[in-house]
Amino acid sequence: MVGGQRRRNLKQYQCDFYAHNAAASKAVNNDTNDAPQHTRDVQQCKHSSFETGHSGRLNVSSTYYTVPNSPGKRRRGDSNFLLETTEFDFTTLDDFPDNLQNDTPEFVEFTKQKRTEFLHLEGRGDYSQEMCVCGEEAAIYCCQDCHGTELFCHLCMVRVHERQPFHKMERWDGISFHSITSKSMGICLQLGHTSGVCCDNPLSAFNDDFVIIDYNGIYEVGLDFCGCASAQPHITQLLRVRLFPATTVDPKTAATFRSLEYFQMLSFESKVSVYEFYKTAAHLTDNTGIHVPKDRYESMLRMMREWRFIKQMQRTGQGHHPEGIAATEQGACAVLCPACPHAGKNLPDGWENAPSEIRSRFIYALFLAIDANFRLARHNVSSDTVDPGLNHGYAFFVEEKAYKGFISSQAQAVQEMSSCSSHNAVNLADARVSRGLAATGAGTIDCARHNFKWPCSIGDLQKGERCTLFAFYMQSSSDIMALNISYDIACQWSKHIWTHMSTFPHQYHIKRHEKSIVFLVPKFHLPAHIAKCQTSFSFNFIKGVGRTDGEAPERGWADINPIAMSTREMGPGSRRDTLDDHFNDWNWKKICAMGLIFRRKYKFALIEVQERVNDLTDFEASLATDELATWRKDIEAWEEDRSRPNPFEDRAMTTMTQAAVRLALSMAEATEIERGNNVSLHDDISPSVPISSGLELEDQQRRLEFDAKVVGQHATDIQKGKLLQWLLYMPGVSRLRSPDDIATEAKVHNINLFLPSSLSHRAPCDDRLLEHEWELHQAQAYDTLNDLCTVLNLRYHLYKYKDTFIRGQRANTRANGIITNAEHRIDALSVKYSNSRGALLNLASRLGKDDDWERRLKPLDKQKDAIPLKHDDGRTVGQQNILWIWKTSGSNSNELGLQDSLRVEWCKAQARAHRWEEEVELLREEMRRVIAFLDWHAGWWDMQGSRCAFNSLQAREGALAYAQRQANLRRTMAVHFKSMWAANPSWQAPLVIHHAN
């Protein structure tokens, strides 16, 4: 009954909601539709409940009126009333209403003016004279792309557009304008000669149907090549006028440089595909379907791919290489991160001889982050033979032939099951659905601190996230001696990486004995791991990582994922080349933003480091000096040797649970009976049993109260029987309440159980019962806090998982249901803790307890205290002040437990302070490296200008000019960054390493 009523109420609510939206939509549309005036008046009358209030805001009532349906949509029984329709008359625009609800009179007047001017432009306007300005012919031609609206004669129009064949021209036929082409005007684009010079031997394009694709249309033009004795090849003649040919032999299609560059930038920003861009240009040419331009989509695909590759080679200096493109090295076309350490580029001379503390674990370490993206899948279309890539490991994707050979050699490798949490990335590595897919995704390595894609570190995944494949990507790591590697499942991946690598070909080995390698888990993914991993692989606790979070790849996926819809349908080579181009753009944008990024990070770090150091100083002032010295030795020993005991883990058994207390009470009662002391209240009931049973019944009552499905109008017989059985064995309760009262109770959860803590001080009660209830309630309070902390973290991760991965109404509804259950659980636990603490307050006064327990079990404010550890006032782990519930849960009253808790909290406080100190030093070094890298790169471009001996003087001049322009750009960026960072001159201060005292 209840469920059916709820469904009916929900259905009625949905109907009202959709009716409200429909009425609102019709009311708003009434002010903007194209219906005649009298029809609009009728509609306005029907929705007069939507009107402007005194405050200027739109007031909406809940009254709805019947709107006549169209004849084709009338329901059975509707009247035959038809809306009166008339042919639309443009003169009614003069009666455009001035009283629009949300528009000022000034706006309405401006709209009228724009409407008039738009119509004015449809005619000849102010240039309706019959003769052209030249005085020779009638002025009947205009151009939509030229500045102004002047009219010209045929001869003047041809003269003006000899070098502008991609303008949209129109001809006046006495009534209106209609479109014409430059070819129909007799305009011919002559190549191979300067403007105004006639060719003695012009050669028409193949089949005389040359098509040029521009960013604003597709044009069929008249085009002649130069056939003189000194003429250049046809493709050279096209390139000289910034036209990119689609083929090298008899080209009959080309694209303007500006259209290719325009699309490239547009695709970077909006992830638009070539198909969408081409269709846009086609519709700009003709949007009626009457004069559809010739299909050159396949040619556009080919030209765009070649354009990407050539511009990539040019921008990375490969065009200046004496041996040409064939000499391109692996990763040479990737835009590098200037803030990461690069030997010979931005590291000081003699950095290899720096103290090992600086060189191997801190300033000169390289931070890498590994991740996989399964949205970058590719359908099983085409092949490397049909669609080979132009890049052969030149940028970010690894060289395909070597990579596939490596995959074949590891086909029989067995993926170990996870010994941590049940990581799907590990357990389902061989089980991911791959039907119809040539690649299930892409695995990458990023710069973990600056979010750059790393050269030669991206490869296609053949099934799932097989850990051995990422070992192949690691070959791209540089000669830096220290590597900090972040991976979602680093706890599993790091176990056997060197064993797997020993089976690889020798060229894929990493000289790990010469390096210091640290494995970590990204901060957001870490809570999904077991407790041991959360302390052993944490960026918050490991020395020398600053405030790195390891989540860089996740941020990069947000930029690249939108293009996955088009790349999944590409051939293998086209897809790799396209993604390489997008990754290079991503890296370049990061370089351009480094001035702002480092200024903001450094300013924030200076504030945070002072706060964290002050917190640590205040904390240490309350601790004993000898204990601090011991703790410092422990943490330094662990930092040097991670196999030593982890100081961030609890060592004392501090958890006091209800089960443990019940066991202790039962053992104590058994001991008393063995000694001959009968402490039983009944032959079958010991003193601790009724108290334990009472607490269990309280839990059941709370569950009944919070679970609407369980709570009924009346208690069941079983529930009454349990309560009656319990009341019979509780001494003294029978005198306070009759069992018959139970039957008249409205709800089970409202029945008073009369535990000792709920009795008045005048009521007699055995001291043993009071003491037993005290111990059980205290354990219950700690248990409840532990459960509350667990559910708070669970709810936090449920929200994060939902926002990141859940798509679609059905999945969102299920996720919301799970989150709602967690919310109810938090409410129930908050009430349970508050009730337990209330009982302890009553018992403490009767037992004469001191107030030490109140400092540990504080009053719980659900809004302020029941907050996830990750959401402490919006701060991160490195910034937060830990709330009391996270310090108290599981704490024990014994000295060992208290000292162990203080030790762990001090270790975390020191780690926070040290990570921020390291962050400041890392930012200083990275800002220095950025400037050093730009200076080095400018010098490198200076040398490229004369590196290659070109045959022509013009080519040498162009090569020198391009190299100089690139060098000047790097120097300008360096000066700009320095000026942005000048507000904090401390970034140039000498390097200082902070050590614990």
Secondary structure, DSSP 8 states (H G I E B T S, - for coil): -HHHHHHHHHHHHHHHHHHHHHHHHHHHHTTT--S-HHHHHHHHHHTTTEEE-TTSSEEE-S--------GGG--TT------------GGGGGG--S--TT--HHHHHHHHHHHHHHHHHTS-TT---SB-TTSSSB--EEESSSSS---B-HHHHHHHTTT-TTS-EEEE-SS-EEEE-TTTTT-EEE-SS-TT---SSEEE-GGG--EEEETTEEEE-EEEEE-STT---HHHHHHHTTEEES-SSS--EEEEHHHHHHHHHHHHHH---HHHHHHHHHHHH-SSSSS-----HHHHHHHHHHHHHHHHHHHTTGGG-TT-GGG--TTTTS---TTS--TTTTS-TTGGGS-HHHHHHSTT-EEEEEEEETTS-EES-S-TTTS--S-SSSSSB--HHHHHHHHHHTTT------SSS--HHHHTTTTS--TTEEESEEEEEEETTT--B-TT-BEEESSS--HHHHHHHGGG--S-SEEEEEETTHHHHTTSHHHHHHTS-GGG---GGGSEEEEEB-TTTGGGS-HHHHHHSBTTTSTT-TT--S-HHHHHHHHHGGGHHHHTTS-HHHHHHHHHHHHHHHHHHHHHTHHHHHHHHHHHHHHHHHHHHHHHHHHHHTS-HHHHHHHHHHHHHHHH-TTS--TTS--S-----HHHHHHHHHHHHHHHHHTT----SSSS--THHHHHHHHHHHHHHHHHHH-TTT--SS--HHHHHHHHHHHHHSTTHHHH--THHHHT-S-GGGS----GGGS-TTS---HHHHHHHHHHHHHHHHHHHHHHHHHHHHHHHHHHHHHHH--SHHHHHHHHHHHHHHHHHHHHHHHHHHHHHHHHHHHHHHHT--THHHHHS----HHHHS--GGGBTTB-TTT----HHHHHTT--SSHHHHHHHHHHHHHHHHHHHHHHHHHHHHHHHHHHHHHHHHHHHHHHHHHHTTTS--SSHHHHHHHHHHHHHHHHHHHHHHHHHHHHHTT-GGGGS--------
